[in-house]
Structures are given as C-alpha cells and as structure tokens.
Amino acid sequence: MKYTPHEYQRKAIRLMIKQACAGLLLDPGLGKTSVSLASFMLLREQGFVRGMLVVAPLRAVYNVWPTEVKKWDEFRAMSVGILHGSEKADVLKEEHDIYVINPEGIPWLVEILLKMRPEAWPFDMLLVDESTKFKDSQTARFKWLRKVLNQFKRRYILTGTLTPNGLLDLFGQVFILDLGHALGRFISHYKNEFFYPSGYGGYTWEPRPLANHDIGKRIGPLVLRMQAEDYLELPELVQRMVWLDMPPAARKTYKELENTFITLVGEDTVIAPSAAAAGVKCRQVLNGAVYTNAAHDWALVHDVKLKALQDLVEELSGKPLLVLYEFQHDKERVMEAFPHCQMLGGQSMKKDGIVIDGFNKGTIKMVLGHPASMGHALNLQGECSHVCWFGLTWNFEHYDQAIRRVWRQGNKSDRVVIHHLCINDSLDGEVAKTLSRKNKTQADFLRQVQFLRGRNSVPH
C-alpha cells in the first residue's frame, strides 16, 4: 500500500525537513508515526541522517512502530530493531535503520553510548514519541538522556498533550529539542522567569501574568499544533455526569477520614498518616472500598458505584463498554460483579491483543482497564462508543488519552458518550473540576502557541 500524506501531514513533514529540532503536537489519529517515518526516509535519502532512535511507550515499541513500517510500501525496506528484552544488547550491535526503546531503557542505553564515539553510534536522529514521559526533568530517564542529547544531529518530540498538568510540564520536553535555548538550561531558571512561588511554604509555582504569551512566543518556532477536530471527522463527544448518593454510614466514614484522618470500617481501623494520604483514602471510599493496611487488604464500604455500573450495562443492552478504574480493589470488585468483563493491561501483549481484537469486533462487550497502562498506542473505536469512569483520576493526560482510545476517526457511531460515576458533595466533584480546568489551561496555551508560531528555524 502506497503512503500518500494528506496536506496537513505534508505540513508536518516539511517542518521536520526544514528544522533540526521540532515538536509535533498532533492529536491521536493524525498520523504522527507515518509522518515521522516519511520525514526520516527523506532526511536519510538526502544524507542528513543515517539512523533514528525512537523512544516510545512499551506498547508502541512493539505494536506501533514495527507495524507502521510494514504497513506502507515506501517504508518496508527499513529495518526496525527493538531494544527491549533479554536480547536488546545483541540487537544494538545489529545494523538497523530504526531502533526503538521504551523510556525505562534509556539509562541502560546511554551507559553504553557514553563508552562509544558518537560517530560510531548507529543513529544520529532522536525522536521521542509521547514526550510527556520526559516532562519531569528530575527523573532518572531525563537526566540520563540529557547526557547525550547534544550528540544527535536532529531531535524531535511527538505528543498530543504537551501540558497535561500545567506549564511546568513544558521544561523537560522543550529542553530535549533546544538544550535550554528557549526556556533556560535548568528548571530553576524556567521557574524564576515565568512563575512565582505560592501556596503553603512556597512549594506551589503559579504562572506569572502573561506567562502563556511569553512562553508561547519562546517555543512557537519549535512546534506545530494540529487538532484532530480540525482535520478529521470525529463523532460528537458527550460528557455525562452521573451523580450518586452514598448511604449515611459510608458518608460518616468518608467525613471521619476527611476531618480526622482515622475511621473504623467494620473491625478494621483505617488511618491516614497525612492529609495527602487522607485524600487518597477518601477517594477509595467514594469508589466503594478502602485499604486497611500495608498488605493491601481492603474493606467494603458501599456498592453505590457498582450498582450504577450495573444500571449502565443494562441500559446499553449489549453495546460495548470501556470501564476505567483507579484502585486495585475497584478492579477486583468490577471483575467479580461482571464475570464476562475482560481485562486490558497488566498482562502479556498477546493477551491484550486478543482482548483488543474481540472488543473492536464486538464479540467482547465489556473491557476494564487502568488509564495509566492504556493511555497510548491503543485503538478501541471499532464497535465501542461508551466509556465509563468508575473512579476519576487527577492526571489529565491519562484522562484525555484514555478517552481518545475510543473518540477517534473510524468510530462507527455519531457520538461517543463518557459516563462519569461521581458521589455528590465529595472529592469526586473537585477532581472533575480540576480535570476541566487542566483541559482549559492546555487548550488556551496551545491556541496561544499556534497563534504566535513564527517562521524562524531553531538552533541545532
């Protein structure tokens, strides 16, 4: 099959050819993998690069990059080496055009590269797929990658959620591109220029006035933003809030944990050692159970959300449903209540593949997954148009990406409905508001970047 890029994809390819460093902020479904492969092929043909290192989530390492290479006639001649598993050292010694590795493998790889002359490396182009994995510049993966960034002739990042939790997420990702030219060489420089300390003890950093504009102007020449809604025909997205009431006894348990950090559930004493821990315990109670000790034993508090999920399944009358959970006891209770439900994530990729195939064909009607393990490199839009959040997550990236597994081009329905099971007058409402705020913050910033993007090239 011949690869013929759409006009918007040609725009992205031209950017990668023109600039030695660039960020493609493309929503899922816009073909960022094929765009990257086409750009690499052209750059290699012109003698600008000889090999490419792709850093991607593990599922994409195995299921996306090798598959995309085989999919198109133009790319099939390229060889892909997977740097994961017991044979990764041998694969690195082999001659491949593209090497793919997950972020957790970066320390191992960099340690080897530092012992070699850069001209002996099998790659001189770096592409970080889902670059938010490097948003925190204090992580080991970022610090190890930083050691060798300047040895790559070209560096690119791919993501649809550049600032999932705010503008502080930008530093690590942009540094990969320009080594600190736009936002400073250290996170402290970035904070001091564009933020001010706030909150208890000054540990919370809030954006200064005009930070959106000033940061957007700095990174505008580096990035290209494309929204799926602008280029693809997507079904309508419907957000449905299902507000529920807990029984009085469960409400009493919740309030005691919230106010005193201690409560009694049956014969078990539940203690939260800090306010943060109390918040986690409270959210567990809202979902229906709470962990009682370090061994992860849990006690049942109520079944309100479980009954609401049962009502939703009956209402859908056999239509496929993706359910997203937050805590392990959520998973155990849902799987017990719905024996026909299948797990996605936390198992072998072969098993996941069977579940995905059955779900997309409609032979599997209900799938349960955790957003942290299924937020990227999954297409679940085959027959599914309903997603249910059994327990909400604070993490906007996980939230947004999980929904986009279903809300994407190719969905056969004219609308996708997101059902949120929430307890009245509780933290559930605060989490929902926070997710909405983060969504607006990111959308506003990306619009600013898109507006301010200049035409100048960036430093190599």
Summary of the structure (lengths in Angstrom):
residues: 460
radius of gyration: 23.3
end to end distance: 34.6
largest distance: 71.9
contacts: 1491
relative contact order: 0.12
helix: 46%
strand: 19%
